[in-house]
Amino acid sequence: LFFDGDDYFESMMTDMDNATQSVTMEMYIFEQDPIGEIFVNKFIALKRRGIRVQLIVDGVGSYHFFDRYYGLLLEHG
């Protein structure tokens, strides 16, 4: 249980760093902002390590995700 967004974010990053097979994330809102950039870069790094990455985003809540990140993530597998 998290009471602080920074603790939650740090825990998510640690969990992804420790992944050995796969990472699955579901997001309602995925913004084009500094945190979105961190996640996209982390997903690309995971894929390069051979980790299976699945990202599920809401088409309405993450409308701008498709402007920038969708093609970039597809390009990196």
Steps between C-alpha positions, in 0.01 A plus 500: 500500500648834396417838646751697294520518121880522505525175701263329257695623197831387652356158581372459143844586359667254738255226407565557130877498557463164676279343231637177358230400249228758447347831599131576449357843571148633458448877504194715464700822461843485334618854438772647278691643794828433684356197680358362176847537344656311791256212456544485123879496535470230768278286273752530217785406734305200627434381147872529421566277804270239353209571735149462354316832540123546479346845536125551497381861477154651480439668165308788658698555820828463313396672179837671442690178566439406139647828367850421618548182698301239309718505187820526704412195708394299195830591336685346799289187506 
